[in-house]
Amino acid sequence: MKKTVIAFYIVVIAVMAVATIVEKYQGTSYVSEHIYGSWWFSALWAVLTAFAVGYFIRQRVRRAFAVTLHLSFVVILLGAMLTHLTAEKGIVYLRTGQSTDRYMTEDMQLHPLPFSVRLDRFEVEYHEGTSAAADYVSTITMDDGKEQKQERISMNNIASFHSVRLYQSSFDEDMQGSILAMNSDPWGIPVTYLGYALLFISLIWMLFDPHGTYRRLLRSPLLKRGMMLLALFHLTSSISPLHAAPRVLPKETAEKFGQLFMVYNDRVCPVQTYAIDFTKKLYGKRSYGEYSAEQVLTGFVFFHDDWAEEPVIKVKGGELKGRLGIPDYASMNYFFGKNGYILGPYVQEFYQGQQQESFHKQVAKMDEKLMLIMDLHKGTPLKLLPYQDKGTITWYAPTDNLPEQMDEEHRKYIRDVFTLLNGEIQAGNYQRANAFLDKMQDYQKTFGASSLPTDTQVKAERIYNKVAFATILFMACLTMGILSFLLLIFNKMRPTFWWQRGFLLLAFLALSYALALRWIITGTIPMSNGYETMLFLAWSIMLLSLIVCSWFPIMLTFGFLLSGFFLLVSHISQMDPQISHLMPVLNSPLLTIHVSIIMMSFALLSLTCICGITAFIMRRQAEELKLLSQLFLFPALTCLGFGIFIGAIWANVSWGTYWNWDPKETWALITFMIYAVGVHEQSLPFLRKPTLYHLYMTLAFLTILMTYFGVNYFLGGMHSYA
């Protein structure tokens, strides 16, 4: 029976993995109908559950936490089956002032509701002074003939009436209609939530049961032995020589310009933030030689001809450089010769689909950089001038089309302000230019006050802009990791133990400070995108290493190398470090809990992988490293289980369904199932051998890479932002 359980377990995992790849090429509706929604997929889970229960009973397991833990999965699957068989789902389409007592299913059939629904109004709430949506809100009245109930439905705020739950789903472009998702699942949800509760209790119980495996591991005599570790790599960056000096504003004047506010990335922020992003996108660094980001930005604004000749554009693509003979660093004018725009024909081919994959992608990225400069030359991004009309603040650039109802005084100021400022700068009257910039800031505070960030947020953002936390910390941590490894090789760890722990503590505090600054700037916990979660993962690694290093000095090396690696990934990958408003659906405390616990589990599981790699390098310590790996594995599974199913609860609150078989959800479940194998030594004797155990745990880490990176950059899906 055990072999049958193992076979079906492998088949279920394989089917889910293949389904995520099929979805990429065939679409979500195809896999929903032919795989996840098929009878044979449900039957596969049912057969696996039946054989697993039979094997569990045959083994006569007596530990209470083990019984409730495995029972919880049976209850969760039972809840899923009840939802599949009995739940009703659809959409309710409403227009302002109109009522309906029908909902529509996927097959376009109308079905009755146990009450009527009227849309009183629909509105989009925006972050003040920007076009970034803060929430989508439908005010409705529900009437069953005996009782009327008015509800305000928004993202993460549902309405419930007669066991029917209504969720904000979409809206009409004219803002006079709203589309609500409808879900009625009176049997499946209670059973499923009971399963979640049993799972959460059992996972915690697993760690604290005095007779359980985890407590036995903590009593192991191997904990008293010393340990050692592995090597990684270090990166160096090249510095490009500068060209002849262009004209620039004095630093004082450029900094004053950077202290102005503008709408960038759909939020009001200091111009300094835009200047840094602009410079990084062009040059790859936060400054250009001796020139600050504000000087680079204002150079292109006020001395465009000079800076158009400056080799400030970094050319990354090897094929692009080789085929067109472009240097590593080129100027704006380099791309515009006698025959016009040299990238023009290739950009046209790219958008017409006539592409050589790598070359044309490099052309498109270079074209984006050049468009940044051209848009700036037109003044389009410089939305520096607020105007309030009927309580709504809108920020304008001097070249924008201004509304007809704008009074002449404001219209003239917005149109002329840059012309006057430019005149003072071209004349070299920088003292007057500084005074002019001070008056512009007063104007912003007077007419854009309610849309401006607080003084605390501004201070936090300026501090955050001045220090490249991720860059400095990844270099420091990787360097310390290599040094720590060398000390291990020469048995010099103990004499430097406290010094290394102090350095890691400083790095941890610095990263904590960076995350706190992002939190202050956005007003939300910084775990809303791939960049922030990667920082949190590095933070978790540092915290765990500091906690455990007293018992395992090797954890200092682990901590430096792993945190340095994750910070390096956040620094050089496609992740976007820009700060932006959170999407309305993500503005939920459950999201914060879900992401933070998942990241903590990934941090712990990363350490099991490092233990495995180290064991193959230093075979004599394989047994001790197995113990260390298991000490990470049990709490990692607890965190991963909590994270996955708290995410399911959040999905149910937000969208009316706790599981959508989205690729990220599916791969998270695959990861949980594969790592869960690692705690079943009694049933799988091969795991008792340290070498085979480490091999399994090292290969298991591939599922985390797929869950975190593969889904984001290859498979896509609802979670591809994460």
N, C-alpha and C positions, 0 to 999 in steps of 0.2 A: 504493500500500500504506500510505503514511503516513496518508492520510485515513481509511482503514479502521481503523487502529490507534487514531487519535484518536476516531473515532466509537464504537468498542467501549469504549474507556476511559471516555468520558463516560457511556455507557449503564450500565456496571458501577457507577460512582459514583452515578448517579441511582437505580438499582434499590436499592442499599444504603440510600440516604437515605430513599427512599419506604418501604422495609421497616420502618425504625425507627418511622415514623409509623403505619403499618398495625398494628404490634405494640401500640401504645398502645391502639388501639380494638378490635382483634380478638384480642389475647392472644399470648403467646409460642408456644404450641403451634401456633397457626394459621400464623404466619410460618415456624416451624421446618419444618412439613410442606409448605406451599405455595410458599415462596420459598427459604429457605436450604437446605432438604433436597430440593428439586426437581431433576429431571434438567436442566431448562433453565438453572437458575442455574449448575450445574457446567459445563454446555456453554458458557455465556457466558464464564466464566473460561478454559476450554480454548481457545476460539476467539481470545480476546484474547491469550493466551499464544502461540498458534501464529503469529498475524500479527506480534506484537511480536518474536518470535525471527527470523522471516523478514526483517523490516525491519532488525533489528539486524545480521544477517549481510550484508544488501545494503549497509549503510553501511560495512562493513569496519572496524569499530572495533578498534583495535589496543592501546589502553591496557589494561594488565592489570587494574587495579583496576576499570575500567568493565565488563570482561568478567565478572569474578568477582561484582561487585555485581549485575548483571542476572541472572547465572546463579543467584545465591542465591535470587531470587524464584521462578525456575522450580523449583528444588529444594524450596523450601517448599511450593509448590503441589502438587508431586508427592507430598510427604509427606502433605499434606492429603487427596489423592486416595486414597493407600494406607490412611490412617486410615478414610476414609469407606467403603472397600470391604472392608477386612479386620478392623477393630477390633471387639471384642466388649465391650459395656457392659451393666451391669445393677445390681441391688441384691441384697445377701445379708442376709436377715432372721434374726437370732439371738435366742434367749432364754438366760438364764443357765443354764449346765450342759448345754445341748443342742447337738447337732452337726448340721451340714447339709453336703451336697456338691452343692447346687444354687444357682443364682442366677436371678433373675427379670428379664426384659427389659421394655421399655415396653409391649409388647403382652400382658403378663401371662403369657408362656410361660416354663416352667421349662427350664433347660439345665444340663448337668453341669459341675462344676468338676473340675480334675485332682487335687483333694485335698479332704479334709473340713475344716470349720472349727468349732471349739467356742468359745463365749463363756464365759470363766472368770469375768469380772466386768465391770460397767460402772460408772463413777463420774463425777460432775461435780465438778471442782475449782473452788473459789471463792476470790476474793480475800478474805483474812482479814477477818472481821468484817462482811462485806457479802453481798448476794445476787447480786453480779455474777460471772458465770461466767468463770473464768480458762482452763479447758480442759475438753474432753469426752474421756474416755479409755476405750477398750475394750481389755481384755487378752484375747487370743485364743490358741488353740493350733491350728496347722495340721498335718495328718497325711496323708501320701500313701501310707501303708502301709509305707514303708521308713524314713522320717525324720519326726520330730516337731519342730516349731519354734514356740516361743512368742514372740509379738510384742505390743508395747504400741502401739496405734494411737490417735493423737490428731490435733487439727487441725495441719496442716503436718508430720505425721509418719506416713508410710504404711508398710504392710507389703507385701513383695514375695515371691512364692513361685511357681516354675514359670512365669515370665513373666506372672503375674497380680498386679495391684496392688490393694490394698484400702485404702479411705479411710473415715475417720469421716464419716458423713453425717447421721444423726439418731438418736433414741433413743425408747423408750417412756416414757410419763408415770410409770409405776410404777418406773422406773429398773432394771428387770429385763430389759430388752431393748435391743438395739442394731441400727441399720441401717447397713450398710457399703455404700459404692459400690464396684463392681467394674469394673476396666478391664483389658483385655488388648489391647495394640497393639504387638506385637513388630516390625512392619515400618514402620509410619507414624512412630513417635516417633524412631527413629534417623535416618531420612531428613530429617525435619523439623528435628531438632536440628543436623544437618549443614548444612542451609540457613541456620539461625540463625547458626552459627559463620562461615560464608562471608559472611553479611551484616555481622556485627560487624567482621570483619577488613577487609572492603571499605570500610565507612563510615569507619573510622579511616584506612585507606590513602588514601582520597579527600582527606583533609585534609593529608596529609604527602607525597603524590607530588610530587616536584620539578618534574615536567612537567605536573601537573594544573592544572585551572582555578583552584582555590582558591589555590595558590601563585602563580599568575600574577596574581591579583587583589591579593595582598599586595605584589607588586612594582610595582603601578600608580603612576605619577607623581602621580595625583590624590590619593594619600594625603598629599601634602605641602601640599595646599591647606587653607584654613580652611573652616568650616561654620557653619550657623545653624539656626533652628527655629520652632515653633508656639506658639499660646496655648491655655490651657484655662480652667477656671472655678474659683471659690473659693466655699466655703459659709460661711455664718454661722448661728449658732444663737440662738434667742430665749430670753430668761430670763423665767420666769413669776413674778409677784409672789407673795409668801408671805401666808398667812393668819395669824390670831392664833396665838401660840405655844402648842403643846400641851406637856404634861408630858413630860420625857425624863429618862433616866438621865444622870448626869454622865459626861463622856467617859471618865474613868478606869474607871468601873464598866462602861460599855458595851463598852470595849475588852477588859476582862477576860472579859466574856461572849463576845466574839468570839474569844478565845483558846482557849475550850473546843473539843472535837472533837465531830463529829456525822457520822452517815451521810447523805450527800447525793449525789445523782446516782450512786448505787451505789458510793461510795467513802468512806473515812473522811478528813475534811478539817476545817480550822478552820471554826468557825461564821461567821467573818468572810466566807468565800467565799459561803456561803448568803445572808448579809445583803446583800452587794453585788449578787448576782443578783436577790434579792427586790426591792431598791430599784430596780434598773434595769428590771425587768419592770413595776413599777408606775409609776415616774416618768420612766423613760427615761434617767436619769443615775445615777451611782455614789453620789451624796449628794443630800440634800434641803435646799437652802438652806444654812444653817449647821450642819445636823445630819448626822453621819456615817451610813453605812449601818448600823452597829451600833446607833446611837441610834434609827434608824427601825425596825429589827427589834424591838428591845427595847421601843420605844414601843408597838407593836402587841401585844406579849406582855404587858406589865405595865400599860399605860395605854390599853387598847383603846378605851374610850369617847372619850377625847380624840382619838385618832388616827382614829377612825371619822368624825370631823367635819372632818378635815384634808383639803384639796384636793390630795392627793398622787398621785391616779390620772390619768395623762395619757390623754386621749381623742384617738386618732389619726384615726379614720374620719370623713371629711367627711359621708357620707350619714347616719351614726349621729348626729352632732352636729346636722345640719340637720333631720332628721326628728323627733327627740325633744327638740331644744332643749337639748342637753347642752353645758356650757362646755368650754373646752380642758382644764381641770383640774378634777376633781370629787372629792368625798369618797366614802367608803364609804356613808355614810348617805343620800347624794343619790339612790342607786339604790333605796332602800327607803322609800317614802312611805306615805300613808294607804291606798292601794290595793294595797299589797304591793310585790313586786319588779317594777320597771317593765320590766325586760328579760325577765321570765319568759315571756310569751306568744311572744316572738320567738325565744327560745332553744328553746322547744318546737317551733316551726315549723322551726327549723334542723335539729333532730335527727329530725323527721318527714319531712324532705325537701321541705317546702313553703317554698321559698326564693326570695328575690330575691338573686341571687349576691353582689353586693358588700355590701349592707346586712346580710344575715344573717351573713356571714363576720365583719364588724366587730362584730356583736352577740356572736358566739361568742368572739372574742378578748377582748372586754371582760368577758364572763362568766368566762373563765379567770383574768383578773386578780382579780376579786372572789372567786373560789374559793380563790385563794392566801391571801387575807386570812382567809377563813372557816376554812380548814384550819389556818392558824397559830393562830387563836383557839381551836380545839379542841386544839391541841398536837400534832397528828398528825405534822408534819415533824420535830419536835424529838427525834430519836433520839440522845440525848446520854448514855445510861446503859448501859454494857456489862455483860454477864453471861456467864460462861464455864460451859458444861455439857458434860462429856465431851470436853473439848479444843476445842470449837467456841464461838467468841465471837459473841454476838448483841447488837446495840444496840437499846435500847428507848426509846420516848417514855413519859412518865409516864402517858399515857392508853391505852397499848397493853394488850392482853390478855396477861397474864404466864403463863408455863407453870406447870403445877401442881407440877412437881418443884422449882421455885425455892424456896430456903430463905427462911424468914420474915424474916430480917434484910435480905436484899437486896430482897425484895418490899416491905417497909416503907419502905426508903430510896428506892426508885424511885417509889413512890406519893406520898411526902410531901415529897420534896426541893424541888419547885417551890412547894409551898404555904408551906414555911418561908422560902424565898428571897423569895417575893412579900411575905410578912409584913414582913420587914426593909425591903424597898424601899418599901412603902406607908407604913411608919412613918418613912421618911427616914433610916434607920440605914445609910447607904451604906458606912461603914467596916466594919460587921459583914457587910454584903452582899458586900463585896470579899473578906473572909476566908472567907465561905461559898463564893464562886466558886473561891477557891484550893483549898479542900477538895474541891470537885467535880472540879477538874482532877487532884488527887492520886488521887481515886477512879478516874477514867478511866485514868490511867497504871498503876494497880495491877491493875485487872480487865480492861483492854482493851489491855494492853501490846503483844502481838504483832500486833495489828491496826492499831496507830497508825503514821502515817508517821514517818520518821526526823526527827531534829532538823534535818538539812540540808534535807529536803523541806519541813518546816514553815517554816523561814526563807525558803526560795525562794518559797513560796506567799504568804507575808505581804508580801514585797517586790513580787511580781507583782500582788497585790491593791491595793497602794497606788498604783501608777502605771498610768494608762490608756495603755499604750504605743501601741496602734494609733491611738487618738484624737489624741494629741499629735503623732505622727509624720505622720499624713495631713495635718493642718493645716499643720505645718511644711514638709513636702515640697511641697505644692501652692503654698503661699505663696512658697517659694524658686523653684519652677518658673516662676511668673508673673514674679517679679523677674528671673530669669535670661533669660526671653524678652525682657523690656523692655531688658535690657542688650545682648542680641543686636541688637535693632532699632537701637539707638543706637551700635552698634559699640563697646561698653564691656566686652566679654567678657574680653579679655586682662588688663586691670588688676585684675580681681576674680577671675581664674581660680583662684588658689591658695586664696583665701578661700572660694569656693564649693565647691571640692573638699574643703576641710577640714570644711565644714558637712555635706556628703554623707557624709564618712567618719564623723562623729559620729553621724549618723542611722543609718548602717549598723551601727556598734558598738552603738547603743541597741537596734536591732531584733535583732541577734545575741544581746544580753543577754536580751531578752524570750523569744526562742526557746530559749535555754539554760535559762532558768528553767522554762519549760513542760516541757522535757526532764527536768530534775531532778525536778519534781513528779510526772510520770507514770511516769518510768523508761523511756519509749520515745521515739524520735525524733519530734518534733512535725510529722508529716505524715499524720495518720490521718483527717482530715476536711476539709471545704471551707474552714473558717476557717483552719486551720493551713497548708493548701497555698497559700491566698491570701497569708498572711504570708510563706511561703517564696518565693513568686513575687516579691513586693516585694523581699525580701532578695536574690534572684538578680539582679534589675534593678539594684539598688544596686551589687552586686559587679561586674557586667559594666561598668557605667558608670565605676566607679573604675579598672578595668583599662584601658579603652579611651580615657578622656578625654584622656590625654596626646597621643594622635594626633588625636583628634576632640573638641575642646572642646565641641562641640554636645551630646556625650553627657551632660554635666552637666545640661543642660536636660531631655534625654530621661529621665535617671535620676530627677530630682526629680518630673517630671510623672507618669511611669508608675508609679513606686513609690508616689507619693501617691495615684494613682487606685486601685491595687489595695488599698492600706490603707483607702481610703475605702469600697471595695466590702465589705471584710471588716467594716467598722464599721457600715454602714447596711443591709446585705442581710439575707436570711433565715438566713445562716450562724450557727451556734451556737458562741459562744466558750467555752462551759463546758468544763471539763476533766473527762474521764471515762476509765474504763478502756477499753483497746483490746479490740475483739471478738476472741475466740480465733483465728479464721481469719486475722485481719489481723496477728497477732503473728509476723511472718516478716521476716528480713533482706532477702529478695527484694522485699518490699513497699516497704521504705525506699528501696532502689535504684531500683525501678520509678517510684515517685512523684517522687523528687527529680530524676531525669533528665528525666521528662516535664515537670515544672515548669520546669526549666532551658530546655528546648526552647520552651515556651510564652513564657518571658521573652524569648528571642531573637527568636521570631516576632512578638511584640508590638512589638519595636523595628523590624522590617521594615515593619510597618503605620504606625508613627509616621514612618518615613522617607518612606513614600508620601504621607501627609497633608502632611508638610512640603514635599515636592516640588511639590505643587499650590499651596501658599501662596507658595513662593519658587521659581519656575520656573527661574531662572537656575542654581540649584544642583542641578537634577534629575539631572545626570550623576554628580556627586560623591555625591549621596544614593543613587543606584542602586548605586554601588560599596560604600558603607557597608552598604546593605541586603543585598547579596550576601555581604559578609563575615559578616553575622549568619546568613544563610540556610543556608550549607553546614554549619556546626557545629550549627545548629538541627535540620536533617534527621538528622544523625548522632545527636544526643541523642534525637530523637523515635523513630528506628528502634530504638535500644537500649532506650528506655523501653517501647515497645509490646511488643517480643518478649521482654524480660525479664519483663514482665507475663504473657506467654503461658506462659513457663516456670513462673512462680509458680502460675498457674492449674492447670497440669498437676500440679504437686506437691501442691496443695491439694485439687483436685476431680477430677483424673484426666482432664481434657480441656483442651488448651491454647487452644482457641478456641470460644466459645459463641455468637457473634454477638449478644452483649449490646449494647444501644444505645451504651454508652460505648465499648466495643471497636470497634464498627462506625464510629462517628464519628471515633475516633482514627485508624483506617485511612483513612477518607475524607480527613481532614486531611493525613495523610502523603502520600497520592496527589496531592492538589491542590497542596501546596507543592512536591512533587518536580517538577512541571511547570516550576517557576521556574528550575531549573538546566539546562534543555534548550534553550538558545539556538540551538544548532546545528541542531536539528530544527524549532524554532519561531521563525522570524525576527522575529515581532512583539515578542518579549521583548527584542530588541536596542534597541528604541526606549525611552528612559527613561520617557516619559509612559505608554506602554502597560504597561511593566513595573510601574511604581508602581501603576497602576490595578488590575492583576491581583493584586498582593501585598496591596493594601488590601482588596479584596473577599475574598481568601482568608482574611483574619482572621475573617470571619464563621463559618468552620468551627470555629475555636477557641472562639468564643463559644458555638456550638452544642454542642461537645464538653464544655465545662466547665459552662456554665450551662443550656443548653437541655435536656440529658439530665437534670441534677439536678432541675430545677424543672418540666419539662414531660413528658419521655418516661419517666423512672424507670428501673427495672432494677436488677441486682445492684450496680452501681457508683453508684447515686444518692446514696450517703452521701458520695462523694468530692468 
